[in-house]
Amino acid sequence: METSKLPIYHRIYLLLLQRINDGVYPADVKMPGELALAKEFSVARATVRAALARLEMENRLARKPGMGTFPLPQRRQATPKRAPLAVEDVELETALLQSEWVIPPARIRQQLTLGEGEKVMRLKRLCLHQQSPFCLVTLFVPEKVAATLKSERLEDTPVFFCLQELGYQPSFAEQTLSARLADGEVSRLLGIPEGAATIVYTNRVLNNEKAPLVVQQSLFNPARYEYLLSQDLQLTNDLPHWRPITD
C-alpha cells in the first residue's frame, strides 16, 4: 500500500468499511478471509486481523470460528441532510466540553468581522450517536453577543436558542464543506488516528442586518457522515441546471 502517516491497519479498516457500506460485501455473505485480504493489500495477516477486529467491535461484521467472516446487516446510520446539525430522525447526546474566552484565529476573526485583539467565547461540544462519537462542534461567539449568555443555559441548550431568548434573530447563514486533518485532540475525541481526514462543516450565522452572530465548525469522522442534497432539474433558456429542493 502507498506510504501514509495513517496506520496501515486503519487504512485497511476504512477500505473494508467502505466495501461493507457499498454492498461489495453483502450482509450475511462470507467475505474474503484474512489470507486473501493480506495478499490483496500486500500486508501481514496480523494487520488485516487488526482491521477486522475493529470492524467486529463496531458491530459491522461477525467472525465465526470454522466458518469465516460475515458482514452484519446495518441499521440506518445518522445521516445529516443539507445542514449537518439539522439531523432528521437522529437522536444526539451532547456534552459541553469547554467554554472560555479566547482571541480567535485570523480566519474566524474575519468571518465575525472583529478587530485585532477582540475576544470571542469559544464553546466545544461533543455529539454522540448511539454512544459513539458523531461530531465535534466548536462555536465562536463575539464578545458583545456572548457577554449576555448565561453559562448554565449553555450546558444543555443549543446556542441558537440562547440567542433567540436574548432577542437575537438568526436570519441568514453561509455554509461551507471542507476537509481537515485530525490533530491530537480531535483524534482522541472522535476516536480516529491522528492525521486522519475529517469533514469540516462551517456555518456562519448572521442577523437580518447581516451582522455575524456566531461561527460554528463541526468536524465529522468521514466513516460516519453522509451529506444528502435533493435537487430537481430546471431549464433556463433551454439549458438544464440542477436546483436544490428546499421544501
VOTI-304957 format. One line per 4 residues: for each residue x, y, z of N, C-alpha, C. Coordinates in steps of 0.001 Angstrom, whole numbers, plus 500000, padded with zeros to 6 digits. Layout:
BEGIN
X/Y/Z/X/Y/Z/X/Y/Z  ...
This chain:
BEGIN
500850/498802/500000/500000/500000/500000/500885/501247/500000  500321/502405/499566/501093/503625/499469/501510/504126/500846  502622/504881/500855/503117/505445/502097/502125/506477/502633  501838/506440/503926/500912/507373/504558/501226/507441/506034
500830/508563/506661/501030/508705/508093/500006/507892/508882  498904/507492/508234/497893/506705/508919/498398/505282/509143  498060/504679/510283/498418/503272/510485/497855/502413/509354  498619/501418/508930/498190/500582/507805/496871/499888/508126
496737/499398/509382/495513/498674/509726/494303/499578/509576  494483/500885/509883/493351/501807/509799/492958/502058/508349  493927/502131/507461/493607/502304/506048/492839/501092/505518  493253/499903/505952/492531/498702/505534/491133/498683/506151
491036/499081/507396/489727/499192/508061/488800/500090/507252  489281/501267/506806/488449/502194/506041/488020/501595/504707  488940/500887/504041/488608/500268/502756/487560/499164/502932  487718/498349/503967/486751/497276/504207/485395/497844/504630
485422/498887/505447/484175/499527/505859/483446/500086/504646  484190/500685/503744/483574/501228/502528/482939/500123/501701  483620/498982/501588/483067/497866/500825/481795/497317/501480  481780/497276/502812/480579/496808/503523/479430/497788/503299
479708/499078/503448/478662/500092/503270/478128/500115/501847  479011/499862/500871/478607/499901/499463/477970/498598/498991  477967/497586/499854/477371/496316/499468/478279/495420/498656  479562/495787/498523/480510/494903/497845/480614/493586/498607
480590/493708/499943/480498/492537/500807/479089/492536/501403  478143/491805/500830/476755/491833/501306/476615/491257/502719  475598/491695/503395/475318/491202/504741/475055/489709/504724  475607/489020/505716/475397/487584/505932/475983/486713/504817
476838/487305/503976/477540/486537/502939/479028/486538/503286  479614/485356/503273/481017/485234/503669/481913/486128/502813  482749/486921/503491/483681/487794/502787/485060/487141/502721  485988/487663/501920/487320/487053/501814/487985/486914/503180
488770/485874/503328/489441/485616/504598/490684/486461/504786  491302/486289/505955/492473/487083/506302/493612/486910/505293  493874/485673/504881/494979/485428/503956/494743/486092/502606  493512/486000/502105/493192/486602/500811/493312/488118/500877
492832/488711/501972/492912/490166/502118/494355/490619/502309  495127/489845/503072/496536/490193/503271/497283/490180/501938  496965/489208/501084/497599/489131/499766/497159/490307/498898  495854/490646/498945/495346/491744/498124/496007/493069/498496
496156/493326/499794/496693/494602/500252/498206/494586/500467  498824/493421/500253/500284/493276/500420/500731/493671/501827  500034/493126/502826/500362/493403/504228/500395/492086/504993  500847/492163/506226/500878/490976/507077/499454/490589/507499
499262/489314/507747/497953/488833/508175/497510/489494/509474  498467/489766/510364/498134/490408/511642/497550/491802/511429  497979/492487/510374/497451/493827/510082/495987/493741/509662  495677/492762/508811/494287/492551/508414/493452/492173/509626
494014/491329/510487/493288/490882/511672/492920/492074/512565  493823/493054/512678/493549/494244/513492/492412/495069/512891  492391/495188/511561/491315/495928/510899/489972/495222/511101  489966/493901/510964/488732/493136/511163/488257/493214/512609
489206/493237/513540/488841/493322/514954/488100/494618/515248  488544/495710/514626/487847/496980/514852/486452/496940/514242  486319/496377/513055/485000/496267/512433/484076/495393/513271  484627/494343/513857/483824/493481/514727/483400/494230/515974
484309/495026/516544/483991/495808/517735/482870/496803/517458  482802/497320/516222/481776/498286/515843/480510/497610/515322  480451/496277/515473/479276/495503/515031/479027/495631/513538  480116/495743/512768/479996/495773/511314/480063/494366/510722
480682/493459/511458/480805/492091/510960/480907/491124/512129  480766/489849/511819/480907/488788/512822/481892/487759/512298  482808/487352/513163/483771/486306/512789/483356/485010/513484  483068/484005/512687/482562/482737/513211/483627/481666/513036
484152/481140/514139/485211/480128/514050/484802/478964/513160  485707/478605/512243/485472/477478/511366/484543/477769/510202  483954/478968/510176/483012/479310/509112/483480/480503/508272  484067/481515/508935/484530/482681/508203/484031/483984/508786
484149/485048/508008/483777/486398/508432/482586/486875/507612  481566/487403/508304/480310/487770/507650/479913/489199/508033  479707/490101/507066/479173/491421/507383/477795/491301/508016  477505/492175/508963/476209/492168/509631/475274/493180/508978
473973/492903/508998/473010/493911/508497/473187/495196/509295  473225/496312/508579/473477/497591/509230/472185/498354/509435  472057/498894/510666/470952/499798/510917/471219/501109/510211  470161/501872/509962/470305/503162/509299/471214/504059/510121
472252/504598/509469/473185/505463/510161/472648/506889/510221  473166/507648/511187/472812/509058/511272/473228/509752/509983  472267/510360/509289/472564/510993/508016/472146/512446/508051  473102/513369/508201/472753/514782/508159/472190/515137/506791
471168/515988/506764/470539/516337/505495/470565/517849/505321  471293/518281/504304/471533/519686/503976/472429/520331/505013  471971/520497/506234/472822/521061/507279/473109/519987/508305  474391/519675/508598/474719/518548/509458/474079/518569/510836
473747/519739/511394/473162/519728/512724/471646/519718/512686  471069/519811/511499/469634/519631/511363/469405/518191/510937  469603/517288/511870/469601/515867/511545/468195/515319/511660  467767/514603/510625/466433/514030/510608/466451/512627/511193
465498/512355/512082/465321/511017/512648/466557/510529/513390  467344/511435/513952/468557/511053/514658/468572/511729/516022  468774/510935/517051/468868/511482/518397/470330/511573/518796  470766/512786/519137/472149/513012/519525/472219/513398/520995
473196/512853/521681/473516/513294/523038/474672/514278/522939  474571/515388/523656/475575/516445/523541/476185/516751/524895  477514/516869/524918/478229/517216/526147/479062/518468/525888  478926/519466/526772/479735/520673/526677/481099/520374/527282
482131/520450/526443/483487/520126/526885/484236/521334/527411  483961/522498/526826/484781/523661/527140/484006/524937/526836  484190/525939/527679/483622/527269/527463/484631/528272/527999  485214/529074/527100/486253/530006/527537/486366/531180/526573
486930/532283/527105/487184/533459/526299/488565/533327/525661  488626/533531/524336/489883/533403/523615/489965/534477/522534  491188/534746/522083/491381/535535/520871/491302/534563/519703  490390/534743/518771/490146/533731/517730/491238/533716/516671
491347/532601/515944/492245/532555/514790/491855/533625/513765  492806/533971/512909/492582/535062/511953/491355/534811/511076  491175/533586/510626/490043/533285/509736/488713/533507/510447  488623/533078/511699/487391/533280/512466/487176/534769/512715
488242/535481/513022/488135/536929/513236/487563/537622/512001  488012/537201/510827/487499/537793/509595/486032/537444/509385  485661/536194/509679/484271/535781/509483/483323/536512/510419  483823/536891/511589/482998/537613/512561/483194/539123/512462
484012/539557/511506/484333/540977/511298/484776/541652/512595  485731/541036/513269/486250/541565/514516/487578/542265/514270  487951/543147/515204/489225/543819/515138/490309/543015/515841  491537/543424/515660/492677/542778/516323/492488/542815/517839
492707/541670/518481/492652/541614/519938/491265/541414/520517  490205/541496/519695/488858/541269/520220/488665/539790/520535  488007/539526/521663/487826/538159/522113/486474/537589/521694  486417/536275/521722/485164/535561/521483/485003/534515/522579
483767/534071/522783/483543/532903/523628/483622/531675/522727  484490/530744/523089/484628/529506/522333/484002/528373/523119  483040/527708/522485/482345/526580/523101/482674/525325/522314  482999/524259/523018/483253/522978/522362/482260/521953/522893
481599/521291/521952/480620/520262/522300/480951/518969/521558  480775/517857/522232/480923/516546/521602/479539/515932/521462  479161/515580/520235/477860/514963/519975/478041/513466/519786  477204/512695/520462/477257/511232/520401/475990/510702/519760
476151/509650/518961/475014/508926/518404/475186/507462/518753  474191/506916/519439/474263/505526/519897/475547/505293/520694  475871/506262/521559/477007/506207/522481/478360/506190/521766  478371/506605/520514/479621/506658/519760/479833/508079/519250
481075/508589/519253/481321/509972/518809/480819/510198/517387  480048/511252/517217/479461/511583/515922/480112/512826/515316  480256/513884/516109/480928/515076/515604/481407/515929/516782  482407/516744/516507/482941/517700/517463/482583/519087/516960
481832/519824/517756/481332/521140/517360/482037/522226/518161  482568/523222/517451/483174/524385/518096/482426/525625/517635  481977/526420/518602/481259/527652/518296/482079/528847/518753  482101/529882/517917/482790/531128/518232/481738/532234/518265
481541/532834/519446/480505/533851/519632/481174/535177/519984  480897/536264/519240/481511/537554/519544/481242/537996/520974  482180/538728/521544/482088/539129/522952/480825/539911/523238  480430/540825/522354/479252/541658/522619/477967/540836/522635
477992/539677/521962/476838/538784/521980/476939/537814/523151  478116/537228/523311/478294/536187/524327/478232/536727/525742  478513/538013/525929/478538/538582/527284/477190/538463/527980  476111/538358/527194/474772/538278/527792/474269/536847/527929
475055/535883/527450/474642/534487/527555/474863/533964/528967  473965/533154/529442/474087/532558/530765/474783/531206/530635  475878/531059/531357/476693/529850/531215/475921/528581/531552  475010/528656/532537/474277/527453/532914/473329/527010/531798
472845/527949/530972/471967/527596/529867/472749/526884/528767  474023/527225/528652/474843/526641/527596/475164/525180/527855  474963/524731/529094/475276/523343/529428/474426/522368/528623  473136/522720/528410/472246/521752/527762/471317/522378/526725
471582/523630/526326/470720/524318/525379/471515/524755/524157  471036/524470/522944/471736/524940/521741/471913/526448/521773  473084/526910/521336/473394/528333/521415/472408/529167/520609  471831/528606/519535/470886/529362/518731/469614/529679/519519
469170/528740/520372/468015/529005/521223/468359/530087/522242  469576/530023/522778/470003/531039/523740/470009/532423/523097  470467/532512/521866/470495/533799/521163/469082/534336/520957  468168/533457/520575/466793/533892/520358/466148/534369/521652
466460/533703/522753/465913/534110/524045/466351/535525/524413  467531/535931/523933/468065/537256/524239/467678/538294/523198  466844/537901/522242/466361/538859/521263/467128/538890/519955  468167/538059/519836/468904/537985/518575/468141/537066/517621
468042/537479/516376/467290/536710/515394/468191/536238/514257  468672/535007/514324/469439/534465/513191/468564/534441/511942  469041/535047/510856/468236/535171/509650/468916/534617/508402  470235/534616/508378/470982/534161/507209/472104/533237/507653
472574/532420/506733/473700/531537/507034/474521/531303/505771  475824/531216/505955/476750/530838/504896/477395/529527/505315  477253/528510/504479/477716/527173/504831/478793/526710/503867  479829/526095/504410/480898/525550/503580/481238/524137/504061
481687/523301/503126/482204/521972/503432/483661/521916/502996  484497/521399/503864/485917/521283/503540/486470/520065/504276  487783/519927/504286/488431/518798/504952/489578/519315/505802  489892/518571/506851/490985/518941/507745/491552/517671/508364
492869/517679/508610/493492/516539/509265/493275/516619/510773  493028/515480/511382/492761/515424/512819/494044/515644/513607  493990/516587/514562/495115/516746/515479/494904/515819/516674  495745/515948/517690/495673/515033/518828/494346/515077/519543
493792/516285/519756/492524/516421/520465/491381/515802/519665  491307/516123/518375/490240/515589/517529/490360/514067/517430  491592/513575/517311/491832/512133/517265/491267/511448/518500  491542/512024/519656/491101/511427/520925/489581/511470/521068
488956/512591/520694/487522/512761/520916/486671/512003/519900  487131/511946/518650/486349/511260/517623/486763/509805/517435  487838/509395/518117/488261/508004/518026/488831/507631/516680  489597/508548/516072/490233/508288/514785/491723/508556/514923
492570/507994/514052/494007/508209/514176/494390/509678/513944  495420/510120/514602/495934/511467/514354/496425/511543/512915  496067/512611/512221/496430/512762/510825/495376/512263/509855  494322/511604/510377/493234/511148/509511/492419/512347/509035
491813/512216/507870/490995/513304/507333/489655/513379/508052  489193/514588/508302/487851/514806/508819/487097/515709/507846  485780/515623/507871/484941/516533/507094/484583/517703/508000  484765/518915/507514/484505/520118/508299/483328/520871/507686
482300/521049/508488/481138/521849/508095/481201/523151/508875  481249/524270/508170/481307/525578/508815/480028/526339/508500  479412/526882/509534/478158/527617/509398/478336/529006/510026  478288/530032/509203/478391/531424/509666/476989/532009/509687
476508/532337/510890/475128/532774/511072/475092/534292/511281  474174/534951/510551/474051/536401/510618/472621/536792/510960  472444/538020/511473/471095/538516/511736/470542/539184/510481  469345/539780/510611/468720/540349/509411/469422/541580/508884
470378/542113/509642/471190/543232/509166/472543/542758/508650  472677/541447/508498/473895/540801/508004/475087/540961/508962  474784/541158/510239/475845/541194/511254/476080/539781/511773  477336/539303/511828/477605/537942/512285/477245/537742/513757
476591/536608/514037/476225/536256/515404/477086/535121/515946  477454/534193/515096/478224/533036/515547/478818/532335/514336  479982/531733/514532/480563/530828/513549/480645/529460/514202  480101/528476/513520/480058/527108/514040/480854/526194/513128
481780/525442/513700/482553/524466/512945/482282/523076/513517  481882/522159/512649/481586/520787/513058/482515/519839/512316  483235/519021/513069/484166/518052/512485/483570/516653/512595  483537/515962/511450/482935/514641/511377/483968/513604/510964
483839/512419/511538/484563/511257/511043/483921/510864/509715  484671/510866/508592/484059/510565/507293/483327/509234/507252  483740/508288/508078/483082/506980/508080/481664/507059/508643  481325/508169/509331/480013/508282/509952/479180/509407/509350
479647/509987/508265/478990/511174/507725/478542/510926/506291  477332/511357/505995/476846/511324/504621/476030/512581/504379  476363/513301/503316/475678/514560/503002/474652/514301/501905  473414/514663/502171/472337/514438/501209/471730/515766/500798
471705/516038/499496/471101/517248/498946/470170/516843/497805  468876/517106/497978/467901/516780/496939/467798/517941/495953  467734/517609/494660/467674/518629/493624/466654/518240/492571  466127/519253/491854/465307/518957/490687/465882/519680/489476
465538/519171/488311/466102/519685/487069/465259/520845/486555  465918/521958/486254/465260/523153/485735/465854/523490/484367  465075/524158/483555/465538/524629/482256/465492/526148/482216  466614/526757/481886/466694/528208/481717/467287/528481/480349
466480/529140/479502/466909/529381/478112/467320/528064/477436  466500/527034/477712/466719/525699/477146/468004/525021/477634  468628/525580/478668/469827/524969/479234/469474/524328/480584  469832/523058/480777/469480/522397/482049/470406/522795/483187
469859/522885/484372/470672/523051/485578/469900/522467/486755  470640/522104/487788/470053/521477/488976/469837/522528/490048  468639/522497/490671/468289/523451/491727/467990/522689/493014  468587/523095/494138/468278/522424/495405/466806/522527/495755
466252/521439/496268/464878/521425/496741/464877/521870/498196  464165/522926/498515/464193/523499/499852/462939/523227/500645  461949/522573/500045/460698/522295/500766/460933/521296/501877
